[in-house]
Amino acid sequence: MEFKEEAQRIVIFDEGNEIGEITWIFDDAGDLVVEHTRVDGTYRGQGLAGKLVEKVAEYARREEKKIVPVCSYAKKEFERKSDYADVWKK
């Protein structure tokens, strides 16, 4: 599996095929509004959506940005894990 940062999204590839993504837009302050997390059905149950949330949090830290998790999955992850408190824009 390979994770790749692209314009306003992070994508997971398996053997060159895109199998999942997390996407965002920027708010007026330049922070990330995470809108969508998707993993191909055949890859579900492997923790890949959680990995995508981890990757977007790493990106936000590196870019010194905050995250507004609008996506229901990302929001649940932010609520469950204190690891994201530093990048969560409430």
SEVO-212629 format. One record per residue: z, x, y of N, C-alpha, C, CB in turn; residue in three letters. Coordinates in steps of 0.02 Angstrom, whole numbers, plus 50000, padded with zeros to 5 digits. Glycine has a CB too. Layout:
BEGIN
ZXYZXYZXYZXYALA
...
This chain:
BEGIN
500005004249941500005000050000500005004450062500614995250000MET
499625002350110499575006050173499675001250231498885009750179GLU
500095003250278500204999350339499815002550395500964998750356PHE
499484998450435499085001150490499214997050553498335001150472LYS
499355000550608499444997150672498754996150704499915001250719GLU
498634990050725498014988450760498214984850825497534983950716GLU
497734982650863497874979250925498284972850913497214977550962ALA
498904972950934499364967350930499474964650859499104961850972GLN
499434969050810499604967150742499714973350699499054962750712ARG
500074972350645500154977450594499894974350529500914979950586ILE
499484978050494499134975450435499344979450374498364975750444VAL
499384975950317499504979350252498834979250215500074975750210ILE
498664985150188498074985750146498284987950076497564990750177PHE
497944985350027498024987549958497334989249932498384982049913ASP
497224995549916496584997949892496014995849940496444995249822GLU
496154996450005495654994950056495584987750075495004997350033GLY
495934983250040495894976150055496494973950096495854971949989ASN
496364970150149496904967550191497274962050152496634964750258GLU
497934962950145498324958050106498874954750147498624961450046ILE
498964956850209499484953750250499474956450320500164954750219GLY
499824952850365499854955050434500454951850470499204953350471GLU
500644955050524501114952150572500784952950640501834955550569ILE
500784947550679500424947550743500894945850800499834942650741THR
500704948150859501094946650919500654946350981501654951750928TRP
500934943351032500644943551099501184946751143500434936451125ILE
501004948351205501494951151251501714945851301501204957351287PHE
502364945651316502594941051367502514944251436503334939051355ASP
502734940751488502644943251556503004949851569502894938151605ASP
503534951251531503904957551539503604963151497504634956551520ALA
503084961651457502774966651414503104967251346502794973251448GLY
503574962751331503904962751265503484958951215504614959751270ASP
503634959951150503234957051096503484950051078503244961551035LEU
503034945351074503184938651049502844938250981502934932851099VAL
503244938950928502974938850859502814931650841503484942050808VAL
502174930450830501934923650819501804921850746501304922650857GLU
501644926850705501404925150637501524930950589500654923350639HIS
501754929250530501804934050475501464930850415502564935950458THR
501014934650384500624931950327500554937250273499934929550350ARG
500654935150211500524939450153500124935350103501194942250121VAL
499594938250077499174934950027499614932449969498624939750001ASP
499474926449946499874923249894499974927349831499574916849876GLY
499484931249812499554935249751500044941049759498874937849729THR
500234942549821500704948049834501394945649856500414952549888TYR
501494939149857502144936449878502684938249828502104928849887ARG
503294938549853503864940149810503984947649803503764937249742GLY
503604951649838503674958949834504024961849895502994962149826GLN
504264957549940504604959850000504154962550054505084965149981GLY
503514961050050503034963750098503104960650167502334962750073LEU
503264954250171503374951050237503964954350272503494943450229ALA
504484955850235505064959350263504874966250288505614959850211GLY
504444969650251504204976250272503804975750337503764979450217LYS
503424970450345503044969450407503514968550466502584963350400LEU
504054964750455504554963850509504874970650525505094958750488VAL
505034974550475505304981350486504824985550528505454984850419GLU
504194985350510503684989350545503604987250619503004988750510LYS
503634980750632503564978550702504184980450741503444970950705VAL
504764980450709505374982750743505334990250759506004981250699ALA
505084994150712504985001350724504505002450782504715004850660GLU
503964998550784503484999050839503824997450906502884994250826TYR
504204992150908504544990150970505024995650993504924983450959ALA
505394998550947505855003950966505465009950995506265006250905ARG
504935011750962504535017450984504235016251054503975018850933ARG
504035010051066503725008251130504235005951182503205002851119GLU
504875006051162505425003751206505314996651230505495008551266GLU
505164992251183505054985151196505564981051158504334983151176LYS
505604974751175506014969851139505554965051103506494966051188LYS
505844961051058505464956351018505754949351025505454958450943ILE
505314944551036505484937451034505174934850969505214933451098VAL
505584933550917505304931350853505184923750853505784933150796PRO
504574921650867504384914650866504194912450795503804913250915VAL
503884916850759503704915650689504344913950650503354921950657CYS
504324908550611504934906350575505194911750527504784900050536SER
504754915250493504984920450447505324926150485504404923150405TYR
504994928550537505284934050576505944931950607504794936350631ALA
505984925850631506604923450661507174923450610506504916450690LYS
507034921150549507544921250496507774928350481507274918050432LYS
507304933050479507474940050466507924942750522506834944250459GLU
507764941150584508164943450640508864940350638507814941650706PHE
508914934150617509564930850612509984933650555509474923350602GLU
509664935550500510014938050440510224945350445509584937150380ARG
509844949450481509954956650480510144959350548509334960150454LYS
510734962250552510964965050615510564971250635511704966850610SER
510174973950589509754979850603509284978750661509354981750541ASP
509134972450675508644970950728508964969050795508204965250705TYR
509614969250799509964967250860509734971150921510704968150852ALA
509574977550911509374981750968508694979950998509364989050947ASP
508274976550959507604974850985507514967250995507074977450938VAL
508024963350980507974956150985508084953851056508474952750938TRP
507584950851084507624947951152507804940651144506944948951193LYS
508434938951157508664932051148508574928051210509404931951127LYS
